[in-house]
Amino acid sequence: MAPKPKKRSPHVSWRDGLGLYINTPESPAATSQILFLNPEFVGIWDLYPKASVHTLLLPRAPHLSAQHPIKALESPNFLMCVRQQVAQLTDLVVAELQRRYELANPDRSASQQQARDWRSEVMAGVHSRPSMNHLHIHVLSVDRHSKCLKHRKHYNSFSTDFFIPISDFPLGSDDPRRHPEREGYLNSDLKCWRCGKMFGKKFTELKRHLAEEYENWMRQ
């Protein structure tokens, strides 16, 4: 008797990768990335960070998770909840930045280490055209220093108005950030987030510069 053909597992698009943390947070692959979990939200480490410290906030309710963030954040109640949870993730990002700063600057006094305002160096927001299907909010350090930052569009997605801060919501109906393709954010010339130096389309040069800026930023 011929062997029965094996059933193929259903193909899961990479765009649905965040569903793991919403649908099966107890799975080993999910638990290693989860920072906190409650009935409404899950906070995780970004598996492909675009900064030295990069986290994501995911709403767990299916009717919210399936929405575009600009639409979902028009709800005052949802926006209020998101801001509360973003504050919690910001605390975690700040704590990790402080830990790294102390390691990089062991000769500095405790008062010097505590004087730095790390909260001002944390970004929280969404992309105007998310790459993933499940609604997610980015909470990350401003440095754009990561091996996963691999091309111009990665950089510009966090360095232009393609990235919309949570503090800017709800957006007005005529806000140009509703139309990122028309505005051409991702194709903009590259500009250092810290010193403002322009790099045109030269991502490799920018990448080298970002590594230097990260070292200086960590020691300032």
C-alpha positions, -999 to +999 in steps of 0.1 A: +000+000+000+013+034-010+020+057+020-005+084+025+006+118+013+017+141+041-006+170+048+011+203+042+009+228+070-010+259+060+012+287+049+015+316+073+026+349+058+055+367+076+030+396+078+010+375+103+040+368+125+028+390+154-003+368+157+018+343+177+020+366+207-017+373+206-031+339+199-006+316+216+013+337+241+020+306+262+041+289+234+078+288+240+085+309+209+063+336+223+072+336+260+109+343+253+099+376+238+070+387+261+076+415+285+041+417+300+007+402+293-027+413+304-062+407+291-061+436+267-025+439+256+008+421+252+042+439+253+071+422+235+107+426+224+108+433+187+123+402+171+139+424+144+148+456+163+155+488+145+172+504+175+193+492+204+162+488+225+129+481+206+096+469+220+061+465+206+027+469+221-001+446+206-038+449+214-052+414+219-089+419+209-094+407+173-116+436+163-087+460+173-058+439+161-072+438+125-076+476+122-053+501+107-036+520+135-047+554+122-083+542+123-081+524+156-065+553+174-094+576+165-113+559+194-108+580+225-111+550+248-086+529+228-062+558+226-063+563+263-056+526+270-027+526+245-012+556+262-013+539+295+003+507+282+029+527+262+039+544+295+045+509+310+067+499+280+085+532+281+095+524+317+110+491+306+129+507+277+142+535+300+154+509+326+173+490+298+189+521+285+200+531+320+215+496+325+234+499+293+245+534+301+259+523+334+279+495+318+293+519+292+302+545+318+313+527+349+335+557+360+305+580+364+289+587+398+254+575+405+241+611+405+256+616+370+241+584+357+206+593+371+207+628+358+201+619+322+166+622+310+162+589+291+124+593+287+131+621+262+151+596+242+123+570+237+100+571+207+065+557+207+043+556+176+030+537+146+038+534+109+015+551+085+016+519+064+025+490+087+043+460+073+027+436+096-010+427+096-016+429+134-019+463+149+013+472+168+028+503+185+065+508+185+082+519+217+120+522+211+152+541+218+160+569+194+194+556+183+185+535+152+214+513+160+208+477+151+221+450+127+185+446+117+184+481+102+194+470+067+183+495+042+171+531+035+134+523+040+140+507+074+157+539+085+133+563+070+103+544+085+115+557+119+131+590+108+105+607+087+068+615+091+061+579+081+064+573+118+035+589+137+040+596+174+012+584+197+011+619+211-001+632+177-033+611+177-060+614+167-050+627+133-070+654+115-088+643+084-065+664+062-032+652+079-007+644+051+006+615+071-026+596+060-010+594+025+026+582+029+030+571-007+020+605-020+044+622+004+072+599-004+086+595+031+104+562+026+123+575-005+135+607+013+172+614+014+189+600+045+195+624+074+212+615+107+187+616+136+213+631+159+235+656+141+214+663+110+241+654+085+227+644+051+237+612+033+215+613+002+209+577-008+241+564+007+229+540+034+262+522+039+278+555+048+249+564+071+252+530+088+288+536+097+280+570+109+251+557+131+275+533+149+298+563+158+268+584+169+256+555+191+289+554+209+289+592+214+253+592+224+259+564+250+287+584+265+273+619+265 
